Amino acid sequence: MKNMLLAGCAALMLAGCTTAEQTGVGGAAVGAAVGGLATGRVEGALAGAAIGGASGYLLGRIADRPG
């Protein structure tokens, strides 16, 4: 039950974000998972989160551009 409440709160937080922010959060999550699994260390997960978040945000900004 606690996990469902946490997932619901996370979904509500993302619902108020713009596309750039949503893709930034998604990129950070995926980057952290890949970095953590690839290296097996926390430092790899942190680096993956930083790289994934930045690239996800930039892709979201491109998607938000008019035209």
SULRAKA-V234687 format. One record per residue. RES is the residue in three letters. SS is DSSP state (H for helix, E for strand, L for the rest). PHI is phi in whole degrees, 0 to 359 (999 if undefined). D_CENTER is the distance of its C-alpha to the mean C-alpha in Angstrom with 1 decimal. Layout:
BEGIN
res-><RES | RES>
ss-><SS | SS>
phi-><PHI | PHI>
d_center-><D_CENTER | D_CENTER>
END
This chain:
BEGIN
res-><MET | LYS | ASN | MET | LEU | LEU | ALA | GLY | CYS | ALA | ALA | LEU | MET | LEU | ALA | GLY | CYS | THR | THR | ALA | GLU | GLN | THR | GLY | VAL | GLY | GLY | ALA | ALA | VAL | GLY | ALA | ALA | VAL | GLY | GLY | LEU | ALA | THR | GLY | ARG | VAL | GLU | GLY | ALA | LEU | ALA | GLY | ALA | ALA | ILE | GLY | GLY | ALA | SER | GLY | TYR | LEU | LEU | GLY | ARG | ILE | ALA | ASP | ARG | PRO | GLY>
ss-><L | H | H | H | H | H | H | H | H | H | H | H | H | H | H | L | L | L | H | H | H | H | H | H | H | H | H | H | H | H | H | H | H | H | H | H | H | H | H | L | L | H | H | H | H | H | H | H | H | H | H | H | H | H | H | H | H | H | H | H | H | H | H | H | L | L | L>
phi-><999 | 296 | 294 | 293 | 294 | 295 | 294 | 295 | 296 | 295 | 295 | 293 | 294 | 287 | 295 | 270 | 268 | 282 | 299 | 297 | 289 | 295 | 290 | 294 | 293 | 296 | 295 | 294 | 295 | 293 | 297 | 294 | 295 | 293 | 297 | 292 | 288 | 289 | 257 | 73 | 229 | 294 | 297 | 294 | 293 | 293 | 295 | 296 | 294 | 294 | 292 | 295 | 294 | 294 | 290 | 296 | 296 | 295 | 295 | 294 | 296 | 295 | 292 | 280 | 295 | 287 | 94>
d_center-><23.8 | 21.8 | 18.7 | 19.3 | 19.5 | 16.2 | 14.5 | 16.4 | 15.4 | 11.7 | 12.6 | 14.8 | 12.5 | 10.2 | 13.6 | 14.6 | 11.9 | 12.8 | 11.5 | 10.3 | 8.3 | 6.9 | 6.1 | 4.8 | 2.3 | 2.6 | 3.8 | 3.4 | 4.1 | 6.3 | 7.6 | 8.5 | 10.2 | 12.0 | 13.0 | 14.3 | 16.1 | 17.5 | 18.9 | 19.4 | 18.8 | 16.6 | 16.9 | 15.4 | 12.3 | 12.1 | 12.8 | 10.4 | 7.5 | 9.4 | 10.2 | 7.0 | 5.6 | 9.2 | 9.8 | 7.2 | 8.7 | 12.0 | 12.0 | 11.2 | 14.1 | 16.3 | 15.8 | 16.8 | 20.0 | 23.1 | 25.4>
END
